[in-house]
Amino acid sequence: MTTATLTPAPTPAEPAPGQPPAQKSRATRRFLPEVQALRALAVALVVVYHLRPDVLPGGYIGVDVFFVISGFLITGHMLREAHATGRLRLGHFWANRARRILPASLLVVAVVLVSAPLLLPVTDLAEVGRQGLASVLYVQNWALVGNAVDYLASDTAATPFQHFWSLAVEEQFYILWPLVVLGAAVVARRAGRGPRALTTALLVAFGVLVAASFAWNLVSVGAEDPAAYFSTATRLWELGAGGLLAVTLRWTERFRLARSVLALAGFGAIGVGAATLTAATPFPGTAALLPVLGTMAVIAAGRTSGVGSLTWFVDRRPVQWLGNVSYSLYLWHFPVIVWFTEYAGGTPTRLESLGLLGLMLVAAGASYTFVEQPLRSTAWLREHDGRSLGLAATSMAVVCALALVPVTRTAAVEHDWDDLAAQIDVSPEAGRVHGAHAAADGTLDVFVDGTVAIRPNPVTAVTDLEIAETTPCESDLSTETSEVCEYGDPTSDVVVAMVGDSHIRMLSTPLANLAEERGWRLLGFFHNSCPFSYEQRAYKADACAAKNAETMEQLREVEPDAVITSFLGRNPFRDTGTGMAPGVKGLADLWNDLHDLGASVYVVKDVPEAKEKSQACVAENYEHPERCAVDRQKAMVRRGLVDTAAEHAPHATVIDFTDFYCDARKCHQVVGNVLVYRDRGHLTDTFAQTLQPYLAEAIPARFP
C-alpha cells in the first residue's frame, strides 16, 4: 500500500464519539452541522432548478457549493491523517472514497440502464449506454465535453446520467489531490523544518493549482468555449479553494458577532447567485465566485451563536436529514425528472413537481438507509482496504456490462429497420420516386405505394451527413479562421459560392453534385451559427461579425458568378435601429452588395422547424410518422424574414422548398419514405440529395 512519511504535529485529544458538536474543541471539530446545512441547501438548489428552472434560474450553482465542501472535507481528512500518523495511505484513502461513493451511484446507474429500454425511445438508448459507461468510469464530464464541442450533438436530449458530470469532476479531483499532498510532503520532508514546512508546501502547491485553474476558467469562458462548463481544468479551482480553506482555517469561539455576519453573508451570496444568475450567464467564469466565496464564508464562520446566528435553523432535524441524504438525492433526482418528462411529454407543472420531489426524497431516504450507510460502515470492508477496492472494481465491471442492455436493444431494432429500408432505393438511377419527389406533384405522400419503410433509420439519422461535414471545412464561434471547401472543377471559369451557417452547408452534397455535372468551381464558406448578414444575430454576435467580414473580403477577391446562401430561420437578429424589422436591412444590403460585385444571389428559405426530438417521435411511431407532423404555421415562424428582405434586394432570387416538406396544414418528418430531419433543424443528407433536381431547376447552369 502506498504511503508517505510526513512530519507529525501535536494534536489535541480527540473528543469522544457522539459528543455534541458544541462541546468539541475548535481545533478538532469532526462533525460540522453547518456543512450539512450547506449540503442541504446545495441539493435543494439543484433539484429545484432541474424541476422548475423558471422558479430558480441560478439553482445550478448548488454544484459549486458541493465542490467547495468536497475540497474542504477531503483535504481535512488527509491533513488529519498526516499530522496524526506522519503518513498518508493512498490505498486507504481511495478505499474510503469507494465505500462512500460507489454503492449508491452504481445502484442508480444499474437501475437506469436496466429500465431505459422500457422507458426511453430507441433513438436515445445508445447514448444512454455510452453515458452510463462514462458515469461508472467517472468520465461523464468528458463525454459531455465531447457533446458540447460537437455541433451535431447540440440538440442531444439530456440523458438520466447528465448530472454525473459533477461527480466525475470530484472523483478526478480525488485521484489528483492526494498525489499533490504526497508531492508537498516530499518537499516538506526534504526541507526538514517541521510541521510548518508541510503547511507551506501545501499552500504553495494548492495556490498554484487554484490560480492556474481559475485563470484557465476565465480564458475558456471568455472565449465562449462550450466545454468550459464541464471541464475538470476549469472547475478544479473550486475544489482547490476548499482545500486551501482546510489548510488555513483555525476554529475559534471568539468574534461571535463577526462570524454570524460572515455566515449570513455567505448564505446570502449563495442565495443571490441562485436567484439572479441564469442559463445565459457565462459560467463558471467570475460568476462562480458567488457560490464559492459564499460557501467558504459559511464554513469559515463555523458554529455561530448569539445575535444573527443561524444555528437555530442549521440544527433543525429536517435540515440535517436533507444534508445526510443529499448525495443520494442528487443521484436520484435527475433520472426521476427524465423519466417523468419522457412519460408526460413535457416539463412538470408545479403540482407535479411537488409529487416528483416527494418521490425523489423517498428514493433518497431508502438509498441512504439501506445502501449508502450499511456498505460505508460495514466492518468487513473497513477492516481491509483490499476488500473495498476489490469489491469496487468488481461492481464497476458488472455495471459496465449492463451498459450493453440498451445498446443491444438498439442494435436489434436497427437490424429490423435496415431490413425494411433495403426496399427503398433513393439513388438517381431509381428515378424520381422517394423523398422530395413524393411531393413534387402538389401532393405529399409519407409512404410511397404503401411501403412502410424509412431511410435513413431514426437511430442513425444524426450521422447522415452532408459532404461538407464529412470533410470538415466549417468553423464555429470559437475558431479564429476557417477553411474554404472546394468542389467541382477547380479550373472552371464559373465560380459559385455557398455562404452562411450550417443551414446552407446541409445542402452541400446536392450542390457539389451539381457542380460536378455543370463544371462549376464551387466554394464553401461555412460558419456555424452565423447568418451571412451585415446585421448580426442577437447573441454572440461579435464572433459572427468578424467571420462575415472576413468572408466578404474573400468573396471580393474571388468575384463569384453566383452566391447561394441560407441561414437558421428562427435566428433572432439585433435591432440596429434601421426602422425595419431586425435583420431585414442587413440581409438586403449584403445581397445588394453581392449583386454589385457581379454575383447572382440565390437565397434558400430555411426548412420548417421540426418537432423537438423528431427522430424519437418517428421511432416510436414508425408505422404512422404522420403523428409527428408539426402545424405548418407554427413550423414556419420567422421564415418570412427572407421574403421581406428580398423586397429590398430585387436582384436576389428566393428559393422556397417549403412545399416539399409540408402539405397545406402540416410539415412532416417523413416524406416519400425518407426521414427529412437528422435533428430539429437540419436535413438528412439522404433527403437533401432528393432536392437536387429542384435546385437545378432554380439555379441556372450559367450566369449573366
Secondary structure, DSSP 8 states (H G I E B T S, - for coil): ----B-----------TT--GGGS-TTS----HHHHHHHHHHHHHHHHHHH-TTT-TTGGGHHHHHHHHHHHHHHHHHHHHHHHHSB--HHHHHHHHHHHHHHHHHHHHHHHHHHHHHHS-HHHHHHHHHHHHHHHTT-HHHHHHHHHH-GGGTT----TTTTHHHHHHHHHHHHHHHHHHHHHHHHHHHHT--HHHHHHHHHHHHHHHHHHHHHHHHHHHHTT-TTTTT-HHHHHHHHHHHHHHHHH----S--HHHHHHHHHHHHHHHHHHHHH--TTS--STGGGHHHHHHHHHHHHH-S--STT--HHHHT-HHHHHHHHTHHHHHHHHHHHHHHHHHHHTS---HHHHHHHHHHHHHHHHHHIIIIIHHHHH-HHHHT-HHHHHHHHHHHHHHHHHHTHHHHHHHHHHHHHHHHHHTT---SGGG-S-SGGGGGTTS---SSGGG----BS-TTTGGG---HHHHTT--B-TT-S----EEEE-TT-S-EEEEEESHHHHTTHHHHHHHHHHHT-EEEEEEBTT--SSSS-BSSSHHHHHHHHHHHHHHHHHH--SEEEEE--TT--B---S-SSSTTHHHHHHHHHHHHHTT-EEEEE-------TTHHHHHHHTTT-GGGG-EEHHHHTTTTTHHHHHHHT-TTEEEE--HHHHB-SSEE-SEETTEE-BSSSS-B-HHHHHHTHHHHHHHS-SS--
